Amino acid sequence: MAPRTPPPPSSASRTPDPLTPARDVPHPHFQTGDQVVVIKGLASGELWGDSLRIVASSWHTPTDEAGWRLRNSTGGEQSYTTAHPRYLAHLSYRCPDCMIYLRAMEGYLLSRLGRRPEVLDCGWYTITPLGQLVHIDDTLPGRRHDTSTRA
């Protein structure tokens, strides 16, 4: 999957994500400087998401676990965010674990949404007021964050 910037999503599709919440990725799987992607949906029948660079280790408050501080080189509304490792997949090299995850995600999304030409944002992520990227399945009652801002 080549990093690219598609046009803004033309339709939102609330598609469940059975893969990311169950993914078991330890914090050391990623390192400072790695280029990663956060998959958000499909664009013209291919995986689409945000390409980011890992900057430093950082606590991910929404999950109360070790996470990573990420930088979006294109800037936008949120240049820096903190994310849990299970949200990330390597782009900088072909890591077997990440390749399996990306292939499974592609197969799942294509079977559910098909190869439509528009950009489909599945609506899985929000950004908290503290700049924390959080998956909707991690927004459980009783957590210490507010998910009022959309990613």
N, C-alpha and C positions, 0 to 999 in steps of 0.2 A: 504494500500500500504506500503510495507516494504521498508525502504531505502536500496539501493544496488548500486553497481558500475558496470554497464554493460561495455562490451568492447566499444571502440570508435565507433561512428556511422559508419555503413558500407555503408549507402546511405543517401543522403540529399533529403528531400522531401519538397518543398515549398508548404505547406498546409496552407490555411488561418486560422486565429484564431479569430472566432467571439465571443468568450467567455471572454477572459482576458481583452481586451480593454474596454468592456462594464461593467466589474465588478466594483461594488461600495463598496470598503472596506475602512472604516475609519482607520486612523493611529493608534488609541488606540486599534484596534482589536488585534494587536500583542504586545508582551511585551519582554523586554530584557530577554534572556535565552531561548525563544521559539525555538524549532527545526522546521524548515519549509522546504518546497520543492518548487522549481521553475520548473514547468513542461516544458519539452523540446520536448517530443514526445513519441514514443512507443518503448519498447524492448520486443520482444517475446510476443506481444499481451497485454502487461501491460504498464501502465503509466511509463514514465522514465523522470528523471530530476535530478537536483542538490540538494542534501540535505545540508542545511546550518543552522547555528545558529545565531539568532539575538543578536547583540552585543550592539548597542546603536542607539538612534534616530539620524538621519542624513538627511540633505536636499538633495532631489533628483533633481539635476539641470536640467536634460532633461525634466522633467514634471513641474518644478517649484512648487513642492509640498513636504510636509513632507514625508520622506522615512525612511528606516532602513539600518544601516550598518550591513552587514552580514559577517560571517566568514565561509569559507569552510575548514573543519577540515582535508580534504585530501590534502590541499595545491593546487598544480597544478600551472597553469599559473596565476591564480588570487585568492589568499587566502582571500582577503577582497574586497567586492563590496558594493555598495549602490543601493537599489532597492525600487521601489514604492510598497506599500502594495498590490495593485491589482495583482502583479506578484506572490505573496506568498500564500501558503496553509499550514496549521498546520500539522505537523507530530507528535508532542509531545503529542497531545491528539485529540480526535474525536470531533472537533468543528463542529456544524451543518452547518454553512455557508460554511466552507471549504470542508466538506464532499459532500455537494450538488455540489459545483464547481468541485471537483475531479471526481464525478460520471458523471456529464454532460460532462466534458472534455474527460473522458474515452469513453463514448457512442459516442461522436462526432468523435473522432479519430478512433475508431474501425469501425464505419460505413464508414469512408472515406478511411482508410488504411488497414483494415482487421487485421488478426492475423499472419502477416508475421514473420518469425523467426529472421530477422535481427533487429538491432537497427536503428530506424528512427528518425533523428533529423529534426524537422519541420522548423528550421531556423528562429525562432521568435525573438531571442535575440542577441544583440551585447553588447560589452563593450566599453565605451568611453575611451579616454586617461586619464580622471580623475577617472577611476575605477568605473564608474556608469553603472550598468546593465540597458539596455533600450530595451523595446519591439519595434519591427520594426514599429508598428502602432503608436508609440510615437515619431518616427523620422520624424516629420512633417517639412516642409520647414520653415525656420526662427527660428528654435530652436537653442539654444546656445551650441550645442555639435557636435562632429564629431564621426561618427559611423564606422570608418575605421577598427576597430579591431573586429573580430568575437569572440563570446563567445563559 
